[in-house]
Amino acid sequence: MHHPTPLSDTPESGQSALRHRLEVIIFGTGSTAGRRFDITLIALILLSVSIVIFDSVDELHNRFGSTFWTLELALTGLFTLEYATRLWCSHKRSAYLLSFWGIIDFLAIVPT
């Protein structure tokens, strides 16, 4: 028996195509775009951790504290956007939310 496909899942749907493309990039490492995304994300994570470390040094905090805070807010905004995009393009949102990496991603953005 053939069941009609919901409109949002049809190949003709621009939103569905965008979701699929983002899913391939974000969750896959087999494409050049996926590898670039992962490398960029790792670089941003390392930058964020470095900022926290530098900010813990009193001399640096006193001199650059407001800059560190601004950068950390901007990075947290990017990580929040990445998390929301993962949720939006994931076929099984609850599976991602409750997965190890989904929980880690959530815990990474919540404190800020």
Biopython code that builds the backbone (N, CA, C, O; Angstrom):
import numpy as np
from Bio.PDB.StructureBuilder import StructureBuilder

atoms = [
    (1, "MET", "N", (0.852, -1.182, 0.000)),
    (1, "MET", "CA", (0.000, 0.000, 0.000)),
    (1, "MET", "C", (0.889, 1.233, 0.000)),
    (1, "MET", "O", (1.844, 1.313, 0.772)),
    (2, "HIS", "N", (0.587, 2.172, -0.841)),
    (2, "HIS", "CA", (1.359, 3.396, -0.954)),
    (2, "HIS", "C", (0.767, 4.454, -0.038)),
    (2, "HIS", "O", (-0.430, 4.737, -0.078)),
    (3, "HIS", "N", (1.635, 5.036, 0.792)),
    (3, "HIS", "CA", (1.202, 6.125, 1.673)),
    (3, "HIS", "C", (1.758, 7.429, 1.128)),
    (3, "HIS", "O", (2.938, 7.500, 0.786)),
    (4, "PRO", "N", (0.933, 8.459, 1.041)),
    (4, "PRO", "CA", (1.435, 9.732, 0.521)),
    (4, "PRO", "C", (2.510, 10.300, 1.453)),
    (4, "PRO", "O", (2.429, 10.174, 2.675)),
    (5, "THR", "N", (3.509, 10.921, 0.845)),
    (5, "THR", "CA", (4.583, 11.541, 1.611)),
    (5, "THR", "C", (4.148, 12.938, 2.011)),
    (5, "THR", "O", (3.596, 13.672, 1.192)),
    (6, "PRO", "N", (4.393, 13.322, 3.284)),
    (6, "PRO", "CA", (4.051, 14.687, 3.690)),
    (6, "PRO", "C", (4.790, 15.693, 2.813)),
    (6, "PRO", "O", (5.901, 15.430, 2.353)),
    (7, "LEU", "N", (4.168, 16.838, 2.588)),
    (7, "LEU", "CA", (4.728, 17.859, 1.712)),
    (7, "LEU", "C", (6.146, 18.245, 2.114)),
    (7, "LEU", "O", (7.000, 18.440, 1.249)),
    (8, "SER", "N", (6.410, 18.360, 3.419)),
    (8, "SER", "CA", (7.723, 18.820, 3.863)),
    (8, "SER", "C", (8.824, 17.817, 3.543)),
    (8, "SER", "O", (9.999, 18.183, 3.571)),
    (9, "ASP", "N", (8.492, 16.579, 3.245)),
    (9, "ASP", "CA", (9.497, 15.568, 2.973)),
    (9, "ASP", "C", (9.695, 15.304, 1.485)),
    (9, "ASP", "O", (10.519, 14.467, 1.117)),
    (10, "THR", "N", (8.962, 15.995, 0.630)),
    (10, "THR", "CA", (9.089, 15.739, -0.796)),
    (10, "THR", "C", (10.382, 16.347, -1.310)),
    (10, "THR", "O", (10.822, 17.385, -0.815)),
    (11, "PRO", "N", (10.993, 15.709, -2.301)),
    (11, "PRO", "CA", (12.244, 16.241, -2.842)),
    (11, "PRO", "C", (12.091, 17.640, -3.416)),
    (11, "PRO", "O", (13.058, 18.401, -3.461)),
    (12, "GLU", "N", (10.889, 17.987, -3.855)),
    (12, "GLU", "CA", (10.672, 19.297, -4.457)),
    (12, "GLU", "C", (10.692, 20.419, -3.416)),
    (12, "GLU", "O", (10.894, 21.583, -3.761)),
    (13, "SER", "N", (10.489, 20.080, -2.180)),
    (13, "SER", "CA", (10.419, 21.079, -1.131)),
    (13, "SER", "C", (11.799, 21.679, -0.873)),
    (13, "SER", "O", (12.743, 20.957, -0.549)),
    (14, "GLY", "N", (11.914, 22.988, -1.015)),
    (14, "GLY", "CA", (13.184, 23.669, -0.781)),
    (14, "GLY", "C", (13.658, 23.503, 0.646)),
    (14, "GLY", "O", (14.850, 23.332, 0.904)),
    (15, "GLN", "N", (12.707, 23.556, 1.577)),
    (15, "GLN", "CA", (13.056, 23.393, 2.987)),
    (15, "GLN", "C", (13.585, 21.987, 3.250)),
    (15, "GLN", "O", (14.548, 21.816, 3.997)),
    (16, "SER", "N", (12.969, 20.994, 2.648)),
    (16, "SER", "CA", (13.420, 19.617, 2.811)),
    (16, "SER", "C", (14.813, 19.422, 2.220)),
    (16, "SER", "O", (15.648, 18.733, 2.806)),
    (17, "ALA", "N", (15.060, 20.023, 1.074)),
    (17, "ALA", "CA", (16.377, 19.925, 0.442)),
    (17, "ALA", "C", (17.436, 20.593, 1.313)),
    (17, "ALA", "O", (18.539, 20.069, 1.466)),
    (18, "LEU", "N", (17.103, 21.742, 1.878)),
    (18, "LEU", "CA", (18.038, 22.439, 2.764)),
    (18, "LEU", "C", (18.318, 21.606, 4.009)),
    (18, "LEU", "O", (19.469, 21.472, 4.426)),
    (19, "ARG", "N", (17.264, 21.048, 4.602)),
    (19, "ARG", "CA", (17.444, 20.186, 5.781)),
    (19, "ARG", "C", (18.359, 19.017, 5.468)),
    (19, "ARG", "O", (19.265, 18.699, 6.239)),
    (20, "HIS", "N", (18.115, 18.378, 4.327)),
    (20, "HIS", "CA", (18.925, 17.225, 3.945)),
    (20, "HIS", "C", (20.382, 17.646, 3.731)),
    (20, "HIS", "O", (21.299, 16.972, 4.199)),
    (21, "ARG", "N", (20.588, 18.740, 3.035)),
    (21, "ARG", "CA", (21.954, 19.226, 2.775)),
    (21, "ARG", "C", (22.679, 19.538, 4.080)),
    (21, "ARG", "O", (23.839, 19.163, 4.251)),
    (22, "LEU", "N", (22.002, 20.222, 4.999)),
    (22, "LEU", "CA", (22.614, 20.540, 6.291)),
    (22, "LEU", "C", (22.880, 19.280, 7.107)),
    (22, "LEU", "O", (23.898, 19.177, 7.791)),
    (23, "GLU", "N", (21.962, 18.329, 7.029)),
    (23, "GLU", "CA", (22.163, 17.074, 7.756)),
    (23, "GLU", "C", (23.417, 16.351, 7.254)),
    (23, "GLU", "O", (24.200, 15.828, 8.047)),
    (24, "VAL", "N", (23.597, 16.328, 5.944)),
    (24, "VAL", "CA", (24.779, 15.685, 5.359)),
    (24, "VAL", "C", (26.052, 16.403, 5.810)),
    (24, "VAL", "O", (27.049, 15.758, 6.135)),
    (25, "ILE", "N", (26.017, 17.719, 5.830)),
    (25, "ILE", "CA", (27.195, 18.495, 6.231)),
    (25, "ILE", "C", (27.471, 18.347, 7.727)),
    (25, "ILE", "O", (28.607, 18.096, 8.128)),
    (26, "ILE", "N", (26.443, 18.501, 8.545)),
    (26, "ILE", "CA", (26.632, 18.540, 9.993)),
    (26, "ILE", "C", (26.901, 17.156, 10.588)),
    (26, "ILE", "O", (27.776, 17.005, 11.440)),
    (27, "PHE", "N", (26.158, 16.161, 10.146)),
    (27, "PHE", "CA", (26.286, 14.838, 10.752)),
    (27, "PHE", "C", (27.231, 13.906, 9.988)),
    (27, "PHE", "O", (27.633, 12.867, 10.510)),
    (28, "GLY", "N", (27.578, 14.271, 8.772)),
    (28, "GLY", "CA", (28.421, 13.404, 7.959)),
    (28, "GLY", "C", (29.839, 13.921, 7.865)),
    (28, "GLY", "O", (30.082, 15.127, 7.920)),
    (29, "THR", "N", (30.760, 13.008, 7.725)),
    (29, "THR", "CA", (32.151, 13.408, 7.538)),
    (29, "THR", "C", (32.670, 12.932, 6.191)),
    (29, "THR", "O", (33.852, 13.094, 5.887)),
    (30, "GLY", "N", (31.798, 12.347, 5.385)),
    (30, "GLY", "CA", (32.205, 11.791, 4.111)),
    (30, "GLY", "C", (32.348, 12.804, 2.995)),
    (30, "GLY", "O", (32.902, 12.493, 1.940)),
    (31, "SER", "N", (31.854, 14.014, 3.216)),
    (31, "SER", "CA", (31.947, 15.028, 2.169)),
    (31, "SER", "C", (32.986, 16.078, 2.553)),
    (31, "SER", "O", (33.342, 16.222, 3.723)),
    (32, "THR", "N", (33.454, 16.792, 1.570)),
    (32, "THR", "CA", (34.403, 17.878, 1.829)),
    (32, "THR", "C", (33.756, 18.926, 2.738)),
    (32, "THR", "O", (34.388, 19.419, 3.672)),
    (33, "ALA", "N", (32.501, 19.262, 2.462)),
    (33, "ALA", "CA", (31.790, 20.251, 3.285)),
    (33, "ALA", "C", (31.648, 19.756, 4.723)),
    (33, "ALA", "O", (31.794, 20.539, 5.663)),
    (34, "GLY", "N", (31.365, 18.467, 4.904)),
    (34, "GLY", "CA", (31.251, 17.895, 6.244)),
    (34, "GLY", "C", (32.560, 17.960, 7.006)),
    (34, "GLY", "O", (32.584, 18.292, 8.191)),
    (35, "ARG", "N", (33.653, 17.642, 6.319)),
    (35, "ARG", "CA", (34.973, 17.712, 6.963)),
    (35, "ARG", "C", (35.322, 19.157, 7.305)),
    (35, "ARG", "O", (35.849, 19.425, 8.385)),
    (36, "ARG", "N", (35.037, 20.079, 6.408)),
    (36, "ARG", "CA", (35.296, 21.501, 6.682)),
    (36, "ARG", "C", (34.476, 21.986, 7.877)),
    (36, "ARG", "O", (34.970, 22.727, 8.727)),
    (37, "PHE", "N", (33.221, 21.557, 7.924)),
    (37, "PHE", "CA", (32.370, 21.936, 9.052)),
    (37, "PHE", "C", (32.971, 21.431, 10.355)),
    (37, "PHE", "O", (33.070, 22.184, 11.324)),
    (38, "ASP", "N", (33.371, 20.166, 10.388)),
    (38, "ASP", "CA", (33.955, 19.582, 11.595)),
    (38, "ASP", "C", (35.238, 20.290, 12.010)),
    (38, "ASP", "O", (35.438, 20.568, 13.192)),
    (39, "ILE", "N", (36.104, 20.584, 11.053)),
    (39, "ILE", "CA", (37.364, 21.268, 11.354)),
    (39, "ILE", "C", (37.097, 22.672, 11.886)),
    (39, "ILE", "O", (37.738, 23.114, 12.839)),
    (40, "THR", "N", (36.154, 23.365, 11.269)),
    (40, "THR", "CA", (35.795, 24.701, 11.730)),
    (40, "THR", "C", (35.224, 24.649, 13.137)),
    (40, "THR", "O", (35.563, 25.478, 13.981)),
    (41, "LEU", "N", (34.361, 23.679, 13.388)),
    (41, "LEU", "CA", (33.758, 23.537, 14.716)),
    (41, "LEU", "C", (34.826, 23.229, 15.762)),
    (41, "LEU", "O", (34.797, 23.796, 16.854)),
    (42, "ILE", "N", (35.754, 22.352, 15.449)),
    (42, "ILE", "CA", (36.836, 22.034, 16.381)),
    (42, "ILE", "C", (37.689, 23.270, 16.651)),
    (42, "ILE", "O", (38.075, 23.516, 17.794)),
    (43, "ALA", "N", (37.985, 24.045, 15.615)),
    (43, "ALA", "CA", (38.770, 25.268, 15.788)),
    (43, "ALA", "C", (38.038, 26.260, 16.699)),
    (43, "ALA", "O", (38.657, 26.891, 17.555)),
    (44, "LEU", "N", (36.726, 26.394, 16.515)),
    (44, "LEU", "CA", (35.945, 27.299, 17.358)),
    (44, "LEU", "C", (35.898, 26.814, 18.805)),
    (44, "LEU", "O", (35.949, 27.622, 19.732)),
    (45, "ILE", "N", (35.803, 25.513, 19.001)),
    (45, "ILE", "CA", (35.814, 24.949, 20.356)),
    (45, "ILE", "C", (37.161, 25.218, 21.016)),
    (45, "ILE", "O", (37.210, 25.630, 22.175)),
    (46, "LEU", "N", (38.248, 24.991, 20.295)),
    (46, "LEU", "CA", (39.584, 25.256, 20.842)),
    (46, "LEU", "C", (39.773, 26.739, 21.152)),
    (46, "LEU", "O", (40.387, 27.089, 22.160)),
    (47, "LEU", "N", (39.254, 27.605, 20.297)),
    (47, "LEU", "CA", (39.313, 29.043, 20.549)),
    (47, "LEU", "C", (38.543, 29.389, 21.820)),
    (47, "LEU", "O", (39.022, 30.163, 22.649)),
    (48, "SER", "N", (37.363, 28.822, 21.972)),
    (48, "SER", "CA", (36.546, 29.077, 23.159)),
    (48, "SER", "C", (37.252, 28.622, 24.429)),
    (48, "SER", "O", (37.271, 29.344, 25.427)),
    (49, "VAL", "N", (37.825, 27.438, 24.393)),
    (49, "VAL", "CA", (38.552, 26.922, 25.560)),
    (49, "VAL", "C", (39.770, 27.802, 25.850)),
    (49, "VAL", "O", (40.070, 28.081, 27.011)),
    (50, "SER", "N", (40.461, 28.232, 24.815)),
    (50, "SER", "CA", (41.627, 29.107, 24.992)),
    (50, "SER", "C", (41.228, 30.429, 25.644)),
    (50, "SER", "O", (41.929, 30.932, 26.522)),
    (51, "ILE", "N", (40.119, 30.976, 25.218)),
    (51, "ILE", "CA", (39.645, 32.235, 25.803)),
    (51, "ILE", "C", (39.366, 32.055, 27.284)),
    (51, "ILE", "O", (39.727, 32.913, 28.090)),
    (52, "VAL", "N", (38.734, 30.964, 27.651)),
    (52, "VAL", "CA", (38.439, 30.706, 29.067)),
    (52, "VAL", "C", (39.748, 30.572, 29.852)),
    (52, "VAL", "O", (39.867, 31.096, 30.960)),
    (53, "ILE", "N", (40.715, 29.877, 29.281)),
    (53, "ILE", "CA", (42.004, 29.715, 29.954)),
    (53, "ILE", "C", (42.698, 31.067, 30.115)),
    (53, "ILE", "O", (43.163, 31.405, 31.204)),
    (54, "PHE", "N", (42.767, 31.842, 29.021)),
    (54, "PHE", "CA", (43.419, 33.157, 29.101)),
    (54, "PHE", "C", (42.703, 34.073, 30.077)),
    (54, "PHE", "O", (43.342, 34.841, 30.796)),
    (55, "ASP", "N", (41.392, 33.994, 30.105)),
    (55, "ASP", "CA", (40.611, 34.845, 31.011)),
    (55, "ASP", "C", (40.837, 34.480, 32.472)),
    (55, "ASP", "O", (40.578, 35.294, 33.358)),
    (56, "SER", "N", (41.311, 33.278, 32.731)),
    (56, "SER", "CA", (41.562, 32.867, 34.120)),
    (56, "SER", "C", (42.881, 33.431, 34.656)),
    (56, "SER", "O", (43.146, 33.334, 35.855)),
    (57, "VAL", "N", (43.697, 34.009, 33.803)),
    (57, "VAL", "CA", (44.947, 34.651, 34.224)),
    (57, "VAL", "C", (44.617, 36.100, 34.595)),
    (57, "VAL", "O", (44.145, 36.871, 33.760)),
    (58, "ASP", "N", (44.871, 36.460, 35.860)),
    (58, "ASP", "CA", (44.456, 37.768, 36.366)),
    (58, "ASP", "C", (44.926, 38.936, 35.495)),
    (58, "ASP", "O", (44.139, 39.831, 35.185)),
    (59, "GLU", "N", (46.189, 38.933, 35.101)),
    (59, "GLU", "CA", (46.713, 40.038, 34.288)),
    (59, "GLU", "C", (45.957, 40.166, 32.964)),
    (59, "GLU", "O", (45.612, 41.267, 32.535)),
    (60, "LEU", "N", (45.709, 39.027, 32.332)),
    (60, "LEU", "CA", (44.981, 39.052, 31.057)),
    (60, "LEU", "C", (43.520, 39.434, 31.257)),
    (60, "LEU", "O", (42.947, 40.174, 30.457)),
    (61, "HIS", "N", (42.925, 38.926, 32.328)),
    (61, "HIS", "CA", (41.528, 39.258, 32.620)),
    (61, "HIS", "C", (41.383, 40.763, 32.862)),
    (61, "HIS", "O", (40.458, 41.394, 32.351)),
    (62, "ASN", "N", (42.305, 41.329, 33.647)),
    (62, "ASN", "CA", (42.227, 42.762, 33.943)),
    (62, "ASN", "C", (42.371, 43.609, 32.677)),
    (62, "ASN", "O", (41.759, 44.670, 32.559)),
    (63, "ARG", "N", (43.177, 43.137, 31.742)),
    (63, "ARG", "CA", (43.426, 43.914, 30.527)),
    (63, "ARG", "C", (42.404, 43.645, 29.422)),
    (63, "ARG", "O", (41.988, 44.562, 28.715)),
    (64, "PHE", "N", (42.002, 42.378, 29.281)),
    (64, "PHE", "CA", (41.152, 41.983, 28.144)),
    (64, "PHE", "C", (39.827, 41.331, 28.557)),
    (64, "PHE", "O", (39.145, 40.733, 27.725)),
    (65, "GLY", "N", (39.470, 41.443, 29.818)),
    (65, "GLY", "CA", (38.274, 40.750, 30.322)),
    (65, "GLY", "C", (37.021, 41.014, 29.522)),
    (65, "GLY", "O", (36.277, 40.084, 29.211)),
    (66, "SER", "N", (36.774, 42.265, 29.182)),
    (66, "SER", "CA", (35.545, 42.575, 28.429)),
    (66, "SER", "C", (35.619, 42.016, 27.006)),
    (66, "SER", "O", (34.606, 41.590, 26.451)),
    (67, "THR", "N", (36.809, 42.017, 26.422)),
    (67, "THR", "CA", (36.983, 41.433, 25.084)),
    (67, "THR", "C", (36.764, 39.927, 25.130)),
    (67, "THR", "O", (36.100, 39.357, 24.265)),
    (68, "PHE", "N", (37.336, 39.285, 26.158)),
    (68, "PHE", "CA", (37.141, 37.836, 26.314)),
    (68, "PHE", "C", (35.657, 37.513, 26.455)),
    (68, "PHE", "O", (35.167, 36.558, 25.852)),
    (69, "TRP", "N", (34.943, 38.306, 27.251)),
    (69, "TRP", "CA", (33.516, 38.060, 27.480)),
    (69, "TRP", "C", (32.728, 38.222, 26.183)),
    (69, "TRP", "O", (31.850, 37.415, 25.877)),
    (70, "THR", "N", (33.046, 39.265, 25.425)),
    (70, "THR", "CA", (32.367, 39.494, 24.150)),
    (70, "THR", "C", (32.617, 38.339, 23.180)),
    (70, "THR", "O", (31.692, 37.861, 22.523)),
    (71, "LEU", "N", (33.876, 37.895, 23.094)),
    (71, "LEU", "CA", (34.204, 36.770, 22.219)),
    (71, "LEU", "C", (33.492, 35.498, 22.662)),
    (71, "LEU", "O", (32.996, 34.734, 21.833)),
    (72, "GLU", "N", (33.443, 35.277, 23.968)),
    (72, "GLU", "CA", (32.782, 34.071, 24.480)),
    (72, "GLU", "C", (31.281, 34.107, 24.202)),
    (72, "GLU", "O", (30.688, 33.078, 23.879)),
    (73, "LEU", "N", (30.665, 35.275, 24.324)),
    (73, "LEU", "CA", (29.245, 35.402, 23.992)),
    (73, "LEU", "C", (29.003, 35.143, 22.507)),
    (73, "LEU", "O", (28.037, 34.476, 22.137)),
    (74, "ALA", "N", (29.883, 35.672, 21.660)),
    (74, "ALA", "CA", (29.747, 35.458, 20.209)),
    (74, "ALA", "C", (29.901, 33.971, 19.876)),
    (74, "ALA", "O", (29.134, 33.432, 19.078)),
    (75, "LEU", "N", (30.883, 33.313, 20.480)),
    (75, "LEU", "CA", (31.088, 31.885, 20.229)),
    (75, "LEU", "C", (29.916, 31.065, 20.754)),
    (75, "LEU", "O", (29.484, 30.112, 20.105)),
    (76, "THR", "N", (29.403, 31.429, 21.917)),
    (76, "THR", "CA", (28.244, 30.719, 22.455)),
    (76, "THR", "C", (27.042, 30.905, 21.535)),
    (76, "THR", "O", (26.250, 29.980, 21.358)),
    (77, "GLY", "N", (26.901, 32.084, 20.952)),
    (77, "GLY", "CA", (25.840, 32.310, 19.972)),
    (77, "GLY", "C", (25.987, 31.388, 18.767)),
    (77, "GLY", "O", (25.004, 30.824, 18.287)),
    (78, "LEU", "N", (27.223, 31.237, 18.278)),
    (78, "LEU", "CA", (27.463, 30.323, 17.155)),
    (78, "LEU", "C", (27.178, 28.873, 17.542)),
    (78, "LEU", "O", (26.586, 28.126, 16.764)),
    (79, "PHE", "N", (27.603, 28.473, 18.755)),
    (79, "PHE", "CA", (27.348, 27.105, 19.204)),
    (79, "PHE", "C", (25.844, 26.861, 19.396)),
    (79, "PHE", "O", (25.352, 25.764, 19.130)),
    (80, "THR", "N", (25.131, 27.871, 19.851)),
    (80, "THR", "CA", (23.680, 27.755, 19.999)),
    (80, "THR", "C", (23.010, 27.610, 18.636)),
    (80, "THR", "O", (22.091, 26.807, 18.472)),
    (81, "LEU", "N", (23.470, 28.383, 17.667)),
    (81, "LEU", "CA", (22.958, 28.276, 16.303)),
    (81, "LEU", "C", (23.251, 26.892, 15.719)),
    (81, "LEU", "O", (22.399, 26.299, 15.058)),
    (82, "GLU", "N", (24.444, 26.390, 15.966)),
    (82, "GLU", "CA", (24.810, 25.052, 15.486)),
    (82, "GLU", "C", (23.919, 23.987, 16.131)),
    (82, "GLU", "O", (23.464, 23.069, 15.449)),
    (83, "TYR", "N", (23.667, 24.103, 17.439)),
    (83, "TYR", "CA", (22.809, 23.161, 18.159)),
    (83, "TYR", "C", (21.381, 23.206, 17.604)),
    (83, "TYR", "O", (20.772, 22.167, 17.350)),
    (84, "ALA", "N", (20.864, 24.408, 17.423)),
    (84, "ALA", "CA", (19.506, 24.560, 16.890)),
    (84, "ALA", "C", (19.412, 24.000, 15.471)),
    (84, "ALA", "O", (18.407, 23.391, 15.105)),
    (85, "THR", "N", (20.455, 24.206, 14.680)),
    (85, "THR", "CA", (20.467, 23.681, 13.311)),
    (85, "THR", "C", (20.508, 22.162, 13.321)),
    (85, "THR", "O", (19.840, 21.518, 12.512)),
    (86, "ARG", "N", (21.288, 21.584, 14.233)),
    (86, "ARG", "CA", (21.313, 20.121, 14.366)),
    (86, "ARG", "C", (19.918, 19.588, 14.694)),
    (86, "ARG", "O", (19.477, 18.587, 14.129)),
    (87, "LEU", "N", (19.232, 20.267, 15.608)),
    (87, "LEU", "CA", (17.869, 19.842, 15.962)),
    (87, "LEU", "C", (16.938, 19.975, 14.765)),
    (87, "LEU", "O", (16.136, 19.080, 14.501)),
    (88, "TRP", "N", (17.037, 21.068, 14.051)),
    (88, "TRP", "CA", (16.135, 21.338, 12.929)),
    (88, "TRP", "C", (16.308, 20.334, 11.803)),
    (88, "TRP", "O", (15.324, 19.894, 11.208)),
    (89, "CYS", "N", (17.548, 19.967, 11.505)),
    (89, "CYS", "CA", (17.755, 19.098, 10.338)),
    (89, "CYS", "C", (17.797, 17.615, 10.697)),
    (89, "CYS", "O", (17.864, 16.771, 9.803)),
    (90, "SER", "N", (17.758, 17.286, 11.973)),
    (90, "SER", "CA", (17.797, 15.891, 12.389)),
    (90, "SER", "C", (16.449, 15.208, 12.144)),
    (90, "SER", "O", (15.396, 15.756, 12.471)),
    (91, "HIS", "N", (16.498, 14.007, 11.564)),
    (91, "HIS", "CA", (15.267, 13.248, 11.344)),
    (91, "HIS", "C", (14.671, 12.767, 12.660)),
    (91, "HIS", "O", (13.451, 12.704, 12.812)),
    (92, "LYS", "N", (15.522, 12.433, 13.595)),
    (92, "LYS", "CA", (15.064, 11.939, 14.896)),
    (92, "LYS", "C", (15.555, 12.891, 15.980)),
    (92, "LYS", "O", (16.573, 12.646, 16.627)),
    (93, "ARG", "N", (14.822, 13.971, 16.165)),
    (93, "ARG", "CA", (15.242, 15.013, 17.111)),
    (93, "ARG", "C", (15.414, 14.479, 18.517)),
    (93, "ARG", "O", (16.398, 14.793, 19.186)),
    (94, "SER", "N", (14.473, 13.679, 18.970)),
    (94, "SER", "CA", (14.573, 13.171, 20.343)),
    (94, "SER", "C", (15.796, 12.271, 20.504)),
    (94, "SER", "O", (16.423, 12.264, 21.563)),
    (95, "ALA", "N", (16.138, 11.514, 19.464)),
    (95, "ALA", "CA", (17.331, 10.664, 19.525)),
    (95, "ALA", "C", (18.580, 11.522, 19.660)),
    (95, "ALA", "O", (19.485, 11.189, 20.426)),
    (96, "TYR", "N", (18.635, 12.639, 18.911)),
    (96, "TYR", "CA", (19.789, 13.530, 19.028)),
    (96, "TYR", "C", (19.805, 14.207, 20.396)),
    (96, "TYR", "O", (20.847, 14.260, 21.049)),
    (97, "LEU", "N", (18.653, 14.726, 20.834)),
    (97, "LEU", "CA", (18.582, 15.410, 22.127)),
    (97, "LEU", "C", (19.080, 14.530, 23.270)),
    (97, "LEU", "O", (19.766, 15.006, 24.175)),
    (98, "LEU", "N", (18.735, 13.254, 23.225)),
    (98, "LEU", "CA", (19.088, 12.348, 24.314)),
    (98, "LEU", "C", (20.391, 11.593, 24.080)),
    (98, "LEU", "O", (20.811, 10.796, 24.919)),
    (99, "SER", "N", (21.033, 11.845, 22.935)),
    (99, "SER", "CA", (22.299, 11.172, 22.653)),
    (99, "SER", "C", (23.417, 11.797, 23.487)),
    (99, "SER", "O", (23.267, 12.897, 24.018)),
    (100, "PHE", "N", (24.520, 11.096, 23.592)),
    (100, "PHE", "CA", (25.679, 11.606, 24.337)),
    (100, "PHE", "C", (26.089, 12.977, 23.811)),
    (100, "PHE", "O", (26.245, 13.918, 24.589)),
    (101, "TRP", "N", (26.266, 13.097, 22.481)),
    (101, "TRP", "CA", (26.717, 14.358, 21.894)),
    (101, "TRP", "C", (25.651, 15.441, 21.982)),
    (101, "TRP", "O", (25.985, 16.619, 22.118)),
    (102, "GLY", "N", (24.394, 15.076, 21.908)),
    (102, "GLY", "CA", (23.327, 16.062, 22.062)),
    (102, "GLY", "C", (23.330, 16.664, 23.457)),
    (102, "GLY", "O", (23.153, 17.872, 23.621)),
    (103, "ILE", "N", (23.531, 15.823, 24.457)),
    (103, "ILE", "CA", (23.593, 16.304, 25.847)),
    (103, "ILE", "C", (24.839, 17.161, 26.054)),
    (103, "ILE", "O", (24.770, 18.210, 26.693)),
    (104, "ILE", "N", (25.979, 16.721, 25.516)),
    (104, "ILE", "CA", (27.220, 17.501, 25.626)),
    (104, "ILE", "C", (27.042, 18.870, 24.967)),
    (104, "ILE", "O", (27.436, 19.887, 25.537)),
    (105, "ASP", "N", (26.453, 18.899, 23.773)),
    (105, "ASP", "CA", (26.221, 20.171, 23.080)),
    (105, "ASP", "C", (25.335, 21.092, 23.912)),
    (105, "ASP", "O", (25.607, 22.287, 24.026)),
    (106, "PHE", "N", (24.285, 20.539, 24.486)),
    (106, "PHE", "CA", (23.368, 21.334, 25.302)),
    (106, "PHE", "C", (24.082, 21.871, 26.538)),
    (106, "PHE", "O", (23.958, 23.052, 26.862)),
    (107, "LEU", "N", (24.824, 21.017, 27.226)),
    (107, "LEU", "CA", (25.529, 21.432, 28.434)),
    (107, "LEU", "C", (26.623, 22.461, 28.132)),
    (107, "LEU", "O", (26.979, 23.260, 28.998)),
    (108, "ALA", "N", (27.147, 22.444, 26.928)),
    (108, "ALA", "CA", (28.189, 23.387, 26.545)),
    (108, "ALA", "C", (27.647, 24.805, 26.374)),
    (108, "ALA", "O", (28.374, 25.772, 26.601)),
    (109, "ILE", "N", (26.395, 24.939, 25.981)),
    (109, "ILE", "CA", (25.844, 26.272, 25.730)),
    (109, "ILE", "C", (25.034, 26.817, 26.904)),
    (109, "ILE", "O", (24.840, 28.029, 27.002)),
    (110, "VAL", "N", (24.566, 25.961, 27.782)),
    (110, "VAL", "CA", (23.689, 26.397, 28.871)),
    (110, "VAL", "C", (24.368, 27.322, 29.880)),
    (110, "VAL", "O", (23.754, 28.316, 30.270)),
    (111, "PRO", "N", (25.594, 27.055, 30.324)),
    (111, "PRO", "CA", (26.171, 27.907, 31.379)),
    (111, "PRO", "C", (26.285, 29.381, 31.019)),
    (111, "PRO", "O", (26.124, 30.239, 31.887)),
    (112, "THR", "N", (26.558, 29.690, 29.761)),
    (112, "THR", "CA", (26.729, 31.090, 29.378)),
    (112, "THR", "C", (25.396, 31.805, 29.412)),
    (112, "THR", "O", (25.328, 32.999, 29.121)),
]
sb = StructureBuilder()
sb.init_structure("model")
sb.init_model(0)
sb.init_chain("A")
sb.init_seg("    ")
for serial, (resi, resn, name, xyz) in enumerate(atoms, 1):
    if name == "N":
        sb.init_residue(resn, " ", resi, " ")
    sb.init_atom(name, np.array(xyz, "f"), 0.0, 1.0, " ", f" {name:<3s}", serial, name[0])
structure = sb.get_structure()
